[in-house]
Amino acid sequence: MRKFLLFCVCSVLENPQICYTYDEREAGKGANEVISFLPNFLANRNIPTPDIRIPADNCAGQNKNKSVIWYLLWRVITKRLKRVELKFMIKGHNHRIVDSGIGQTKRQLRRSDVFGLEHWEEVINQSAAVYQAKIVNGNDVYDWKSGLSQYFRELKDPQ
């Protein structure tokens, strides 16, 4: 059985919600994948703004990862963004828009037989009018962790 992965990003100021989807054999679910999809999302916003606010869950492997923070800092340092607020939700929080979208997609999936990545793309697009699936592959994922580590240092735990 093949597994298709999903990483969704949205702006509360505009539609659609972009759902990056890919085969697990192409890429994983780590910081490099998250960082690789963010430039595409930020470049294709309908409402370009120099400031962004990102509510993130407390998933250490994807969001709190030092590489994601380094990437956001790099965007500010290189003047691609003016200001970034990264907000981590408290335990038991509500993920709001993105999680409700993923929930709707999963409900649609349970009612569908998916035979390939292109069919999975159709399921995502049909799950709600504002969802737009974007198929990506391993070539769309870059090793941001290695590239950014040349310019940033890891903070040491003060304990």
HELIX and SHEET records of a PDB file:
HELIX    1   1 ALA A   31  ALA A   43  1                                  13    
HELIX    2   2 LYS A   66  ILE A   77  1                                  12    
HELIX    3   3 ILE A   97  ARG A  110  1                                  14    
HELIX    4   4 LEU A  117  SER A  127  1                                  11    
HELIX    5   5 GLY A  138  ASP A  140  5                                   3    
HELIX    6   6 TRP A  144  SER A  149  1                                   6    
SHEET    1   A 3 PHE A   4  VAL A   9  0                                        
SHEET    2   A 3 GLN A  17  ASP A  23 -1                                        
SHEET    3   A 3 TYR A 131  ILE A 135  1                                        
SHEET    1   B 2 ASP A  51  ALA A  56  0                                        
SHEET    2   B 2 ARG A  83  PHE A  88  1                                        
END                                                                             
